[in-house]
Amino acid sequence: DPIREKQMFFNRAAILFVGVLVLIGVLVLRMVQLQVWEFQTYQTRSDHNRIQVQPLAPPRGLIFDRHGEVIADNRVSSSLALVSERVDDLARMIQKISVIVGITPAEITEFEKRLFRKRRPYEPIVLRDALNEEEIALLAVNRHEFVGVEVIAEQVRDYPFGDLLAHAIGSVRRVNESDLATLDQVRYSGTRFVGKLGVERFYERSLHGEVGYQQVETDAHGRIRQVLDIQPPIAGHNITLHLDNRLQIAASAALGQSRGAVVALDPRSGGVLAMVSQPAYDPNLFITGMSGNEFGEISGSKYKPLF
């Protein structure tokens, strides 16, 4: 029956057409909901994923002797860090990184401690310090495989005279759990080292400076595409001591290999011109990192170089 077949075809086509219209209507309503009714909500979420505010640690103030010679300086060091929120499997990622640059069990242990400390979201967590140029190049070439991995260039403390001034000016150490309980969380955001001994500790507030911030746009892999806004950090104040580095060198030479101490004061002011204590230790080791055996030798030595 041609008429009946034609009617059936028309009915089916009409039902299909109505179904298509309903589906298109649902899609249009959903688009209106996302683009108009809930626009502000999703824009906020998008900006949160795309735009980040990162702290900028201030350069630490320099320390000079009475003749203007730098006895506590800063140098640029590159560190390997992970943004845990962007890494699906941390253990697997660390294993992949180890093939490229080599990660020690001690560094993994320290990373895990930092991972569970209180910190800002999307804040990079340092896994390995003091990368060399070859390691940086290898990471750059293979960066498509390391989503959430960053190479951070920062200024760290440098003591050009090593153990000569260790007991005279003190040193900085890594921020630990006890420090986090007492330090200003805002002022020290992004700072990894704090003055722990001697002059470095006593003048910590002046030497530290004021933190800065930058607002950056990132891609899906967490890499920075552009800096939208920046508030540069304020460097710490430089300080000049009574200490005479030439007299410090002479006092150390006079002691030679003997254990003991030499202190020279200016009787007119009471200023410390020299203060040598031997044996001593290289404070740079507490910045660049050392193995457990190296620390054990220093801390467990019967000659007490840390005293």
Contacts in CASP RR format, 6 or more apart in sequence:
PFRMAT RR
TARGET T0000
AUTHOR 0000-0000-0000
METHOD contacts of the structure
MODEL  1
DPIREKQMFFNRAAILFVGVLVLIGVLVLRMVQLQVWEFQTYQTRSDHNR
IQVQPLAPPRGLIFDRHGEVIADNRVSSSLALVSERVDDLARMIQKISVI
VGITPAEITEFEKRLFRKRRPYEPIVLRDALNEEEIALLAVNRHEFVGVE
VIAEQVRDYPFGDLLAHAIGSVRRVNESDLATLDQVRYSGTRFVGKLGVE
RFYERSLHGEVGYQQVETDAHGRIRQVLDIQPPIAGHNITLHLDNRLQIA
ASAALGQSRGAVVALDPRSGGVLAMVSQPAYDPNLFITGMSGNEFGEISG
SKYKPLF
34 42 0 8 1.000
50 217 0 8 1.000
50 218 0 8 1.000
51 215 0 8 1.000
51 216 0 8 1.000
51 217 0 8 1.000
51 218 0 8 1.000
51 228 0 8 1.000
52 122 0 8 1.000
52 215 0 8 1.000
52 216 0 8 1.000
52 218 0 8 1.000
53 213 0 8 1.000
53 214 0 8 1.000
53 215 0 8 1.000
54 123 0 8 1.000
54 213 0 8 1.000
54 214 0 8 1.000
54 215 0 8 1.000
54 216 0 8 1.000
55 120 0 8 1.000
55 123 0 8 1.000
55 189 0 8 1.000
55 190 0 8 1.000
55 211 0 8 1.000
55 212 0 8 1.000
55 213 0 8 1.000
56 190 0 8 1.000
56 211 0 8 1.000
56 212 0 8 1.000
56 213 0 8 1.000
56 214 0 8 1.000
56 230 0 8 1.000
56 231 0 8 1.000
56 232 0 8 1.000
56 233 0 8 1.000
57 154 0 8 1.000
57 155 0 8 1.000
57 190 0 8 1.000
57 191 0 8 1.000
57 192 0 8 1.000
57 211 0 8 1.000
57 233 0 8 1.000
58 191 0 8 1.000
58 208 0 8 1.000
58 209 0 8 1.000
58 210 0 8 1.000
58 211 0 8 1.000
58 212 0 8 1.000
58 233 0 8 1.000
58 234 0 8 1.000
58 235 0 8 1.000
58 236 0 8 1.000
59 74 0 8 1.000
59 155 0 8 1.000
59 233 0 8 1.000
59 235 0 8 1.000
59 236 0 8 1.000
60 74 0 8 1.000
60 155 0 8 1.000
60 157 0 8 1.000
60 172 0 8 1.000
60 193 0 8 1.000
60 207 0 8 1.000
60 208 0 8 1.000
60 209 0 8 1.000
60 235 0 8 1.000
60 236 0 8 1.000
61 74 0 8 1.000
61 206 0 8 1.000
61 207 0 8 1.000
61 209 0 8 1.000
61 235 0 8 1.000
61 236 0 8 1.000
61 237 0 8 1.000
61 238 0 8 1.000
61 239 0 8 1.000
62 70 0 8 1.000
62 72 0 8 1.000
62 73 0 8 1.000
62 74 0 8 1.000
62 238 0 8 1.000
62 239 0 8 1.000
63 70 0 8 1.000
63 71 0 8 1.000
63 72 0 8 1.000
63 169 0 8 1.000
63 199 0 8 1.000
63 200 0 8 1.000
63 207 0 8 1.000
63 238 0 8 1.000
63 239 0 8 1.000
63 240 0 8 1.000
63 241 0 8 1.000
64 70 0 8 1.000
64 71 0 8 1.000
64 238 0 8 1.000
64 239 0 8 1.000
64 240 0 8 1.000
64 241 0 8 1.000
65 71 0 8 1.000
65 240 0 8 1.000
65 241 0 8 1.000
65 243 0 8 1.000
65 244 0 8 1.000
65 245 0 8 1.000
65 248 0 8 1.000
66 240 0 8 1.000
66 241 0 8 1.000
66 242 0 8 1.000
66 243 0 8 1.000
66 244 0 8 1.000
66 273 0 8 1.000
67 244 0 8 1.000
67 245 0 8 1.000
67 246 0 8 1.000
68 240 0 8 1.000
69 245 0 8 1.000
70 160 0 8 1.000
71 159 0 8 1.000
71 160 0 8 1.000
71 161 0 8 1.000
71 165 0 8 1.000
71 169 0 8 1.000
71 241 0 8 1.000
71 243 0 8 1.000
71 245 0 8 1.000
72 157 0 8 1.000
72 158 0 8 1.000
72 159 0 8 1.000
72 165 0 8 1.000
72 169 0 8 1.000
72 200 0 8 1.000
73 157 0 8 1.000
73 158 0 8 1.000
73 159 0 8 1.000
73 160 0 8 1.000
74 155 0 8 1.000
74 156 0 8 1.000
74 157 0 8 1.000
74 158 0 8 1.000
75 155 0 8 1.000
75 156 0 8 1.000
75 158 0 8 1.000
76 153 0 8 1.000
76 154 0 8 1.000
76 155 0 8 1.000
76 156 0 8 1.000
77 129 0 8 1.000
77 130 0 8 1.000
77 153 0 8 1.000
77 154 0 8 1.000
77 155 0 8 1.000
77 156 0 8 1.000
77 288 0 8 1.000
78 130 0 8 1.000
78 131 0 8 1.000
78 136 0 8 1.000
78 151 0 8 1.000
78 152 0 8 1.000
78 153 0 8 1.000
78 154 0 8 1.000
79 126 0 8 1.000
79 127 0 8 1.000
79 128 0 8 1.000
79 129 0 8 1.000
79 130 0 8 1.000
79 131 0 8 1.000
79 151 0 8 1.000
79 152 0 8 1.000
79 154 0 8 1.000
80 97 0 8 1.000
80 101 0 8 1.000
80 126 0 8 1.000
80 127 0 8 1.000
80 128 0 8 1.000
80 129 0 8 1.000
80 131 0 8 1.000
80 135 0 8 1.000
80 139 0 8 1.000
80 149 0 8 1.000
80 150 0 8 1.000
80 151 0 8 1.000
80 152 0 8 1.000
81 124 0 8 1.000
81 125 0 8 1.000
81 126 0 8 1.000
81 127 0 8 1.000
81 149 0 8 1.000
81 150 0 8 1.000
81 151 0 8 1.000
81 152 0 8 1.000
82 90 0 8 1.000
82 93 0 8 1.000
82 94 0 8 1.000
82 111 0 8 1.000
82 124 0 8 1.000
82 125 0 8 1.000
82 127 0 8 1.000
82 148 0 8 1.000
82 149 0 8 1.000
82 150 0 8 1.000
83 122 0 8 1.000
83 123 0 8 1.000
83 124 0 8 1.000
83 125 0 8 1.000
83 148 0 8 1.000
83 149 0 8 1.000
83 150 0 8 1.000
83 222 0 8 1.000
84 90 0 8 1.000
84 115 0 8 1.000
84 125 0 8 1.000
85 121 0 8 1.000
85 122 0 8 1.000
86 122 0 8 1.000
86 147 0 8 1.000
86 148 0 8 1.000
86 221 0 8 1.000
86 222 0 8 1.000
87 93 0 8 1.000
87 147 0 8 1.000
87 148 0 8 1.000
87 149 0 8 1.000
90 115 0 8 1.000
93 146 0 8 1.000
93 148 0 8 1.000
93 149 0 8 1.000
94 103 0 8 1.000
94 108 0 8 1.000
94 111 0 8 1.000
94 127 0 8 1.000
96 145 0 8 1.000
96 146 0 8 1.000
97 103 0 8 1.000
97 127 0 8 1.000
97 128 0 8 1.000
97 146 0 8 1.000
97 149 0 8 1.000
100 135 0 8 1.000
100 138 0 8 1.000
100 139 0 8 1.000
100 142 0 8 1.000
101 128 0 8 1.000
101 131 0 8 1.000
101 135 0 8 1.000
101 138 0 8 1.000
101 139 0 8 1.000
102 128 0 8 1.000
103 127 0 8 1.000
103 128 0 8 1.000
104 291 0 8 1.000
106 291 0 8 1.000
106 292 0 8 1.000
107 127 0 8 1.000
107 128 0 8 1.000
108 127 0 8 1.000
111 125 0 8 1.000
111 126 0 8 1.000
111 127 0 8 1.000
114 125 0 8 1.000
114 126 0 8 1.000
115 125 0 8 1.000
117 177 0 8 1.000
117 180 0 8 1.000
118 180 0 8 1.000
118 185 0 8 1.000
119 125 0 8 1.000
120 189 0 8 1.000
123 190 0 8 1.000
124 150 0 8 1.000
124 152 0 8 1.000
126 152 0 8 1.000
126 192 0 8 1.000
129 288 0 8 1.000
129 289 0 8 1.000
130 288 0 8 1.000
130 289 0 8 1.000
131 139 0 8 1.000
131 151 0 8 1.000
136 151 0 8 1.000
139 146 0 8 1.000
139 149 0 8 1.000
139 151 0 8 1.000
140 151 0 8 1.000
143 149 0 8 1.000
143 223 0 8 1.000
147 221 0 8 1.000
147 222 0 8 1.000
148 221 0 8 1.000
148 222 0 8 1.000
150 223 0 8 1.000
154 192 0 8 1.000
156 192 0 8 1.000
156 193 0 8 1.000
156 287 0 8 1.000
157 171 0 8 1.000
157 172 0 8 1.000
157 193 0 8 1.000
157 287 0 8 1.000
158 284 0 8 1.000
158 287 0 8 1.000
159 165 0 8 1.000
159 166 0 8 1.000
159 169 0 8 1.000
159 171 0 8 1.000
159 282 0 8 1.000
159 283 0 8 1.000
159 284 0 8 1.000
161 245 0 8 1.000
162 282 0 8 1.000
162 283 0 8 1.000
162 284 0 8 1.000
163 280 0 8 1.000
163 281 0 8 1.000
163 282 0 8 1.000
163 283 0 8 1.000
163 305 0 8 1.000
164 248 0 8 1.000
164 249 0 8 1.000
164 252 0 8 1.000
164 276 0 8 1.000
164 280 0 8 1.000
165 243 0 8 1.000
165 245 0 8 1.000
165 248 0 8 1.000
166 280 0 8 1.000
166 281 0 8 1.000
166 282 0 8 1.000
166 283 0 8 1.000
167 275 0 8 1.000
167 276 0 8 1.000
167 277 0 8 1.000
167 280 0 8 1.000
168 199 0 8 1.000
168 243 0 8 1.000
168 248 0 8 1.000
168 272 0 8 1.000
168 274 0 8 1.000
168 275 0 8 1.000
168 276 0 8 1.000
169 198 0 8 1.000
169 199 0 8 1.000
169 200 0 8 1.000
169 241 0 8 1.000
169 243 0 8 1.000
170 195 0 8 1.000
170 196 0 8 1.000
170 197 0 8 1.000
170 198 0 8 1.000
170 199 0 8 1.000
170 200 0 8 1.000
170 201 0 8 1.000
170 283 0 8 1.000
171 195 0 8 1.000
171 196 0 8 1.000
171 197 0 8 1.000
171 198 0 8 1.000
171 200 0 8 1.000
171 283 0 8 1.000
171 286 0 8 1.000
172 193 0 8 1.000
172 194 0 8 1.000
172 195 0 8 1.000
172 196 0 8 1.000
172 200 0 8 1.000
172 283 0 8 1.000
172 286 0 8 1.000
172 287 0 8 1.000
173 193 0 8 1.000
173 194 0 8 1.000
173 195 0 8 1.000
173 196 0 8 1.000
173 197 0 8 1.000
173 286 0 8 1.000
174 192 0 8 1.000
174 193 0 8 1.000
174 286 0 8 1.000
175 183 0 8 1.000
175 188 0 8 1.000
175 191 0 8 1.000
175 192 0 8 1.000
175 193 0 8 1.000
175 194 0 8 1.000
179 194 0 8 1.000
183 194 0 8 1.000
186 211 0 8 1.000
187 208 0 8 1.000
187 210 0 8 1.000
187 211 0 8 1.000
188 194 0 8 1.000
188 208 0 8 1.000
188 211 0 8 1.000
189 211 0 8 1.000
190 211 0 8 1.000
191 208 0 8 1.000
191 211 0 8 1.000
193 287 0 8 1.000
194 204 0 8 1.000
194 208 0 8 1.000
195 201 0 8 1.000
195 204 0 8 1.000
195 207 0 8 1.000
199 239 0 8 1.000
199 241 0 8 1.000
200 207 0 8 1.000
203 239 0 8 1.000
206 236 0 8 1.000
206 237 0 8 1.000
206 239 0 8 1.000
207 236 0 8 1.000
207 237 0 8 1.000
207 239 0 8 1.000
208 236 0 8 1.000
209 233 0 8 1.000
209 234 0 8 1.000
209 235 0 8 1.000
209 236 0 8 1.000
209 237 0 8 1.000
210 233 0 8 1.000
210 234 0 8 1.000
210 236 0 8 1.000
211 233 0 8 1.000
212 231 0 8 1.000
212 232 0 8 1.000
212 233 0 8 1.000
212 234 0 8 1.000
213 230 0 8 1.000
213 231 0 8 1.000
214 227 0 8 1.000
214 229 0 8 1.000
214 230 0 8 1.000
214 231 0 8 1.000
215 227 0 8 1.000
215 228 0 8 1.000
215 229 0 8 1.000
215 230 0 8 1.000
216 224 0 8 1.000
216 225 0 8 1.000
216 226 0 8 1.000
216 227 0 8 1.000
216 228 0 8 1.000
217 224 0 8 1.000
217 225 0 8 1.000
217 226 0 8 1.000
217 227 0 8 1.000
217 228 0 8 1.000
218 224 0 8 1.000
218 225 0 8 1.000
219 225 0 8 1.000
241 272 0 8 1.000
242 266 0 8 1.000
242 269 0 8 1.000
242 270 0 8 1.000
242 271 0 8 1.000
242 272 0 8 1.000
242 273 0 8 1.000
243 272 0 8 1.000
243 273 0 8 1.000
243 274 0 8 1.000
243 275 0 8 1.000
244 273 0 8 1.000
244 274 0 8 1.000
247 264 0 8 1.000
247 273 0 8 1.000
247 274 0 8 1.000
248 274 0 8 1.000
248 275 0 8 1.000
248 276 0 8 1.000
250 274 0 8 1.000
251 262 0 8 1.000
251 264 0 8 1.000
251 274 0 8 1.000
251 276 0 8 1.000
252 262 0 8 1.000
252 276 0 8 1.000
252 278 0 8 1.000
254 262 0 8 1.000
255 262 0 8 1.000
255 276 0 8 1.000
255 278 0 8 1.000
256 278 0 8 1.000
258 278 0 8 1.000
259 278 0 8 1.000
259 279 0 8 1.000
259 303 0 8 1.000
260 277 0 8 1.000
260 278 0 8 1.000
261 275 0 8 1.000
261 276 0 8 1.000
261 277 0 8 1.000
261 278 0 8 1.000
262 274 0 8 1.000
262 275 0 8 1.000
262 276 0 8 1.000
263 272 0 8 1.000
263 274 0 8 1.000
263 275 0 8 1.000
263 276 0 8 1.000
264 272 0 8 1.000
264 273 0 8 1.000
264 274 0 8 1.000
264 275 0 8 1.000
265 271 0 8 1.000
265 272 0 8 1.000
265 273 0 8 1.000
266 272 0 8 1.000
266 273 0 8 1.000
277 307 0 8 1.000
279 301 0 8 1.000
279 303 0 8 1.000
279 304 0 8 1.000
279 305 0 8 1.000
280 305 0 8 1.000
281 298 0 8 1.000
281 305 0 8 1.000
281 306 0 8 1.000
285 294 0 8 1.000
285 298 0 8 1.000
298 305 0 8 1.000
298 306 0 8 1.000
299 306 0 8 1.000
END
